[in-house]
Amino acid sequence: MQKYNLVQGLIIFLMLLLVNRYAYSAHAMAYGYEPKYPPGFSHFDYVNPDAPKGGKLDLNGSRTFDRLNPYLLKGVGADGVDGLVFETLMEQSLDEPYTFYGLLADDVVIAGDGLSVTYHINQKARFSDGTKVTIDDVKFSFDTLMNDKHVHPAYKIVLADISQAVILDSETIRFDFKEKSAKLPMLLSSYLSVFPKHWVGKLEFKDTAMKIPVGSGPYLLEQFDTGKQLTFKRNTDYWAADSGIRKGLFNFDRIDYKYFRDSTIALEALKAGEYDFRHEYNSKMWARDYSGRVFNNKQILKDNIAHQNSVGIQGFIFNTRKAIFSDKRVREALVLAYDFEWANRMLFYNQYQRNNSYFSNTELAARGAISPAEEKLLEPYRSSLDPLVFDDAWEPPVTTPPSSLRQNLRQAVLLLKSAGWEYKEGALRDKQGKAFAFDLILSQKAFERIAASYARNLQKLGITMNYRTVDFALYKRRVETKDFDMIVSSFSQSQVPGNELEGRWHSRTADVDGSANSPGIKNPVIDELLEKLSNTTNREQIVSLTRALDRVLLSEFYLVPHWYIASHRIAYWDKFEFPKKRPVYFSAEGWMLSSWWFKPEYR
């Protein structure tokens, strides 16, 4: 009887181990809530499942390209390849904050201890050449993106806490984590693009730069003219065409990207009918140049579509690796010299709001008095933080009465003087007599008018800011190698930030070529807050952590905050139809490209 009980107990113990080995096994992963769509769902609510296919869509490309492989560091990638041709293990829905549904993987299991995630590969998945998507392809893609020296470092940074990929059998693969990470399975699911091992073959990965890509996505690259044009055609044998995650999506037979190096020329090309859809980012052009016959007679339609996206923050980014910007007091002084209210009135036609947070347009932004939860998070670091972190959340200086630019510049002078800068012989100079001068490099000529007004304000302080627009390929190279004094850039955000922020603001990424840590942030408090944020799925904790992190980032003045708009300004030829229900979180072009379709006469 005793022997039977021991055996029975051992069996029960082993069964419990198997049951509790994983937290859950599902068709979807959600960040702290239940997924909206059940297993086997027919389609997303924001698409038309019966959308007709057909027609050729013409789009405006991103100035130029010199490589087709989107994963390499060197060169400028072509539009559309990553997404139209290559796919990921899972894909995010656009009407939930942070939920992923199976695509190349049809089942996902997160270990109970949070130290691994296992995927089952959809046995229907096929590459465009008809070959099956295999576990070997998934492992090869991961190993290449993580280990090849020519791959853009963003992949290594975001997925750095994955120690290995282990093939369990012909249909399943497990990814082991160096430490428990709440968001890492989702980042892996959406960040790991899968390409066929035989596409690379015996070549070095860098030698696939201009090789026609072979992927599992809904389109194939049909032809290209380097830097000028790309044409994709819809894969009529696309393996996932009738799945719930793809039903009603990708309805154009062909997609043609045309490249115009100048935005003014590109807009005129839209008016001339050379392409069909444009998302406008320039307020002056939107206010003044979207006019004429084609707009008057409604051939081209304009719309301003509100969205609930987290817009992050944009600004003049200081390169704190440079001695001239290493002192926080200097950076704060230069923040005081920017007059947003004048710029919004005179340059932007009052279309914008000021960025006052790294998480603008969301509940994640620090606001008002510090909460008890935020203070508890920051209290251990009080001695190393600026006291203003514990006051009301920082707000950008304003010039509306009773404030003024003159008043702000007076404060700037005091800060600069405390940092060792004095106005002498017609310029602001350091103790060695060297004048305060720096360069702002731009990738778009349209920003020159914005830079000019800022430069005039800095000149009043005795500071010379030289600004110029450089070739996009050169600009990209200089930004990736951190060879700049100041740039215009932005930090976009998701509704549920996590590991990806470490690639932007963690100390270990500051000196990595290609990293998104353009300011060169090296701050141990920020490091620890980022690591805590990466390891929670509790929404209340996420909000408290981001607000605390926001307070610290703002207190260090890593950038001169710019502006944002909580809508998409779009113009398009009146040849489209689209779903009545819009997604909640979406990019303008992404929504159009995936969900719209042509009217009958254009198909």
Phi, psi and omega in degrees: 000319180296319180298317180299318182296322179294316179296315179299318179296320179297318179298314180298318180300315179295322178296319179296322177300315181294319181294319186264009182296325183238150178291318176196165176227124191203171175276352187211160173230131176236153186264082174091013178204171181281137177301146181289319188261134183280171175302138178074018181301150188279324181186162174288149183294336185265016176237162173261107184296342181256019181302129180286151179263158173136164175087165179246123179264127176254130182232163178266121179284172184272064172075310180192173170201151176221017172206149179262336177281113186282356189259356182276153179283316186283137176090181182246122184287152178282148177294147167086336187298310180279097182133315176273323183258311181263148180234168180248175182295322180221167181224143184279138173281159185254009176235020173225151183302316184197075179233137180239138180243150186298136175236270174293331173259131180257000176205141181225139182228122176262130182299148180301329179273359177073012186258008175197162174223139183240135180243143169255126184279133178299121185286352175273345188295131181224146171281167185294341177272008176092350181282152183285142172284120185247167174300323178300322178295319180297313180294319179298318179297314180298310182299322180293311182295331182271335190242338183287130185291345181267355180282146177302132186293350179304323181293317180294325182289310184294322184256022187298333184272012173265123185275326182192160171248127185240120176283122181270320175198191186290351183235352185229148180219140181244137175249123181265140181257148177290328176206163182298133182217118187294323187262347186302319178301325180287319177298317178299316183299325186257348186257333184276097174284142184249126177234154185288138178301325182286344175295320178281319178059229181269001180286155165287150186300324180297336182279000174266009186307318182243020177276134180306121184288147175240117182225185181257003188284180186286351182230158174242143173284116185271315180200163178204157172229108191312124178078357185236321189199146175223138176232125175251144174240144181293135178279106183291347176254024182303126189296330186255013187305325184257009179281157181301326183284346182238351183300128178083003183252160176056073190258353181271136180292323179223148175230121184242117175267127176246138188254127176233123186286343184239133184293329178293316177297320181297320179294319178296327177294324175299312181299328181278357178085017181283339170211173199253336191215141179216132172260117186265130179253349185261117185294322181295314180297319180297320183284328191244333191254351178270069183212169180120185188304313186293337176274321180297320181266013174065023171290320172251129181258144176248146177209150177236100191259117178294147178221166178247021181293148167286122185265355178065225181210144174236153178181178167283112186271126174279136170270097186287355174289337179278136183304327184295336181244016183283340182266123182299328180296324177294316181296319178297321179300319181287334173294320180296337184277353181268128182254089181294318184300319177295314182297318181295322181285315189267333185248327190251003177057036177053039181266350191243162168247155182279135170295120176236017181199155172283354179232045184304145175074022178219169175286352182283347184284142174294135181217135172059211182294147180292137181279160176304321181294319178294317181296322178297321178294324187267342184306319180299342183251010188308318185294337182256005181251153173295134180306333182296341178300328184265000175270193172302147182306138182298138175238143180299148177298148180239165178239009176285141181305140011276359176284167179201162176299319180302316179298318179295320180293326176297318176296322179297319180300317180296319178295315180296321179294320179294336179269005174097015180254133180230147177276115180217141174050046172080010180205159173280128187228151176276185184294339177270000178088005181280132182289148179278107179214144179207169183248138170248118177259142185236151176257349180230129182298331182300336181281350182297322180293329177287318179296325183298316181292323178292318179300323179296319178294319179295326180298329178295338177268357183088014182258134177256120174248111175271132181229145178201152177267131182243163176307140187299319180297319178293317179302312181300316181296317181293322178293317183292329179265005178063032181264070180202162171267310181214144175224168167261124180207178181216158173241103178285164183221154170263174176287341181227080182293151181198235185307324186299336180291336178295329177291344182259324192229000181277145182305323185291346180260357188298325185248023179263120177302134179087350180290159179276003179278065184295328178287344184079040184290126174225093186219113185299329178293314178298319178304312184290323178294320178297319181293323176293320180296328181287350188236033174219146173243002179284121186299318180298319179293321178300313181298314180297318181294316180293323179293321176294315178300318179301316180300318181291314179301314181295325182290343183265352175053057179281349180205164171264108186300139178261242191208170175210166176227132184268040177204163176255123176268113184232152174223140183204150176293141185284070179226007186248158164233157182208164182300148179292326180263126178272155171292167181273316183242113187200154168266150185297309183290324179297319178296313180298311186298323185269327193247339183280170174209166182275149169297158186308321185288351180250002181271000000 
